[in-house]
Amino acid sequence: MRTVKIIILAVILLAIVVLSVANRELVTLNMLPSALDHLMPGMRFEVPLFVVILCSIVIGLVIGYLFEYLREYKHRRLASQKIREADNLKREMEGLRREVNKPKDDVLAILGN
């Protein structure tokens, strides 16, 4: 299984390298629309196209993971509540077993030890 994972990661890395080499030309990245450019001059950058593509992918992944984490929060909270409830019931059950299996007579308790 580890070999399969390494092969898949190698293919992904190769695809990223090919994408980067194929998109090396510089593009102008405007951080503000041209109508608002007078508010903050200097908010345009010349970067290679692959940097824009890879940053967009990374930002999309981070936002997706964040939304998924927030969406699953209620399920994780419910699971931890159920685990606590199961632990409490297990402790109660062990206490009841000790209570039921306790000798009824003091003499038998002394002889049993």
N, C-alpha and C positions, 0 to 999 in steps of 0.2 A: 504494500500500500504506500509505503514511503517513497518507493521508486516512482510510482505513478504520480504522486504529488510533485516530486522533483521534475519529472518530465513536463507536467502541465505548467509549472512555474517557469521552466526554461522556454516553453513555447510562448507564454505570455511576455516574457522578457524580450524574446526575439521579435515579437510583434511590436513592442514598444520601441525597440531600436530601429526597426524598419520604418515605423511611423515618424520617428524623430529625424532620420536621415532624409526621408522623402519630403519633409515639411520644414526645411531649414530657413526659408526666405523670411525676411523681416516683415512684420505687419505693424500697423499703428493701432495701439490699444487706447481708445478714448474712455476715460473713466466717467466723464460727464457728457451729456448731449452737447452738441455744438452751440445751442442757444444759451446754455449755462456756462460755457467755457470762460466767460469774462469774470465769473465769480471766483473761480480758483484756477488761475492759469498754471500751466505745467502739469496738468492731470492727463497727459497723453504720453504713452511710452512706446518705443520701438522694441519689440521683442520677437524672437523666432515663433513661428506659428505653432510648432510642437509644444512650446512652453504654455501657450494659451490652451491648447487641447488637453495636455496632461493636468494642468491646474484645474480646468473645468471638470475633468473626471474625478480628481481627488476631492474637490469641493462638493460635487454631487454625491460621492460616496459618504463623506462625513455627514452631510445633511440627511441622507437616507438612513445611516446608522443611528443618528440622533432621533429621528422620528420613530424608528423601529424600537429603540430603547424606551421612549416615552409611551409608545403604544402597548408594549408588553409589561409596563410597570405594574398594572393592576393584577396581572397574572402572577408575577413574582411575589407581590404582596400577599395574595391569596394562598400561594404555595407555602410561604413562610408561616402564615397563620395556621394552615393545616398541619404543618410539621410540629408546631408548638402544641397544637391540640392533641396530636397523636402521642407526643412525648408525655403530656399530662395524663392521658388515658392509660398509657403504658405504666407510669408510676402508680396510678390508682389501682390498676389491675395487680401489680406486684404486691402492693399493700394488702389488697383483699385476699390474695393467695396465701400470704403469710398469716393473715387473720384466720382463714378457714383451716389451714393446716396446723394451727397451734393446738397442742394437746389441751383437752378439756379439764384434766385433773392435775393437780399439783404433784401428786405422788408419781403419776405416769410421766410428768415432765422431768422430775428428778431422776427417775429410772432410765429415761430415754437419753439423758446426757451421760 
